[in-house]
Amino acid sequence: MSTDNKTILAVVHQGHSRTGRVGALLEERGYKIERCCPSVGDALPEDLSNYSGIVVYGGPMSANDEATQPGIKAELDWLPKVLDSDVPYLGLCLGAQLVARVLGAKVDVHPEGLAEIGYVKIEPVFEQCRIFPSSMTVYQWHREGFDLPAGATLLAKGDCFPNQAFRYGKNVFGLQFHPEVTLEMKHIWTEKAAERLKLPGAMPREQHIDLHPVHDPHLGSWTGRFLDYWLARKETARDLPAAAS
């Protein structure tokens, strides 16, 4: 992989999708964002050697929709190539569920039909882990979750959906939550997808907005630190437990 090329492949799932805070933080760090939307017919790259990282974002579809969503099928077929490469991968919500499926894990709805939409507290699995050093409140928007893939290390857990963040090898991370969502995106999501706010477990719209200044500064700071770690592809004994094999 080229060390000079600072390009991040951002895979989104709707034509109007934004890369949000994650995209902005990566650009602040000197990376160019190359946007790709398989759901509208964009071809996923076969040659990954010039990418510094790949971020696969969330979307309204399911990771189980390959029979009805050609874009989802294309991603599921493409992800083994990503896993075989040395390119750091970050999956956000649907992006985490897709890579979990490719690794053989189940993605499904909550057994009681619950959703996580709004702010939810998650807990670290390991003590003295630099990435998740303590409990934190994150922004969620999903009604499906993933089982932990075989060989992956669970990093953060929650009450409703137990698997909230995992690492596979040294370069692959899956986050069930949405660190990329800005206040503007919250306004759009809660207006355009207001029907999702009727799901059991979803927060009322006003709480999404009112809690933003309470929790977002910490989440924003955490996201910058996480991206620095993810792209550095280095670790010390304090950072994480040993990668599962």
N, C-alpha and C positions, 0 to 999 in steps of 0.2 A: 504493500500500500504506500502510495506517495506520502511523504511527510510534509511536503510543501503545500499541497492542495488543502485549503481549509473550506471545504464544501460539506454541508450537512444536507442529506436527503430527507425532506419532510413529506411523509405520506399521509395525505388527508383523505376524507371519505365523502365530502360534498364539494361541489364546485365553488361554493362561497365560503368554505371553511377557512379559518384563520390559524396561523401558527402561534398567536397569542404571546404570552410572556416568555415562554420557552424560546420562541423564534427571536424575540427582541433581545433576550439575554445572550443568545448565541451570536447575534449580529454585533452586539456591544463587545464581544470577545473576538471580533474580527472574522467570524465565519460568514460565508455566503450560504443562503438558504435556497436550495433547489426544490421546488414544490412539485409533487406528483399526486394525481388523483385517479387511481385506477377505476373508480366508480363512474367516471365520465369518459373512460376510454384511454387514459394515459397509460403508456407502456412502462412497466417497472424495469429498471436497468438490469441488464445481464452482467455487465462489468461493474463491480463494486470497488475496484482498486483505487479510484480517485476520491472516495468519500472518507471524510474524517469521522462520520457518525451517521446513523440512521435513526430518525424519530418517527414512529408510527402513532398517529393520533387516534382520538375517539371518533365515534359516529353513531348515528341512530340505528344502524343495522346490528345484527348479531354475528358473532364469530362462527355460528352454525348455519349461516345463510348461503353457503356456497352453491346450493342448488338453484337459488333464485337471484343471487347477486353475483354477476360475473366478476366484479371487482374483488369481492371477498375470495372467490375461488382463485383468482390470479394471485392474491397475496398469500393464501395458504400454500399454493404451489411454489411460490418464490421464496418464502421464508427459510426453507432448508438451505438454500444457497447462502442466505445471510448468516445462518448459524454456522455454516462451514467456513465462512470468511473470518478475517480478523477485525472486522469493522464493528465498533461499539454500537449496540442496539439499545434503544429506549422505547418501550411500549407504554402508552398512556391509555388506560381504560380499555377500549376495544383493542388497541395495539398490544396490551399485555395479554388480553384474552386470546388473541390470534396466535401469539407465540406460545402461549401455554397449550393451546390445542395442537400445534405442530409438535410440541414436545410430548404429546400423548396424554395431556390432562383434560379433564372434563370441564366444559363451560356450560353453565345452566342457570336458571332462575333460582331465587331463594325458595327453599322448601315451603315457606309460609306465604309466598307471594310478595314479600317485602321489597322495597327499593331503598337505595341510599341516594337521595337527591337533596343537596344542601351541605351544611358543614357537619362533619363527623370526626370524632376523636379516634385516633389510632395509637397503638402502643408499640414500642420496640420489642423485638423478640430477644435480643442479646443486650446485656449490660456493656457499657463502655464501647458502644459501636458508634463511630464518628458520624455515619450517615444518618442514623436514627438514634441520637443520644438520649432522647426523652420522649414522652408522649407529645403529640402535636395534633392540632385540629386542621383538617384538610377539606378541600372542596370536592364533592362527589356528584356524579350524575349517571347512575346505572341501575339496572334491575337484574343483571346477570353478574355472576362472579366466576372465578376459576378455582379449580383444585390446584394444589401445589404440584408442579411437574416433578416426575422422578429425577433425581440428581440436582434439583434446584435447592437453594437455601432461602427459607422464609426470613424476611427481615423485619416486617411490620405486620401487626395483626389488629383486627377489629372485632366488635361484638356481633354485629349483624352479619357481615361478610367476613369470615375469619382471615382470609388471605388478602393482604393489602399491598404487599411489596415483596418481590423476590429477586434473587440474582441467580443466573445460570452461567457457570464458568466465571470468567473475569469480565467479560464485555457485554453481557446481556442482562438488562434490568427490565422488570415489568412492574408498573405502578397501577393499582386499581383506581387511584384518584386522579384529579386534574390540576396539577400545579400550574398549567399554562393559562388558566382562565382569568381574564381581567374583569374589572368592574363593567366595562362596556359589553363584554361577552356575556356576563351574567344578566344584564338587562335584555340582551337579544334572546338568550336561551329561555329565560323565564317568560318572555312574551311570545316568541315563535313556537315554543313547545310547552305552552301552558297546560296542555292536557296531561303531561307527565307529572305535574304537581298534584294531581288527584290520586296518584298511586299511594298505597299505604307505605308510610315511612318517609314520604317526601315533605320537606319543609315548605311552609307557605312562602309565596314570592317575597313578601316584605322582609322576611328574615334573611333571605339570600343577600339582599341589599344592605340591610341594617348591620349584619354581622361582618360585612366585608372589611370595614376599617378596624374591626376588633381582631380578626384573625389573619387578614391578608399580608400585613407587613412582615410577620414572622414567616409565613409561607413563602413570600417572595424572597426573603433572605436565604431561607433553606434551599429554594430552587437554584439560586445562583451557586451556592456551595456544592450542591449535588452535581450540577452540570460540570463544574470544574473537576470534581473527582471522576465523574464518568468519562470525560474526555481525556484526562491524564492517563487513564488505564494503568495506574500504579496503586499499590496499597502497602500499608504497614500493618503490623500486628494489631494496632488499635482500630483499624478501619472496619474490618469485617471478619467474621469467622472464615476459616479456610474454605475455599470453593469446593462444593461437592463434586465428586467424580463418579 
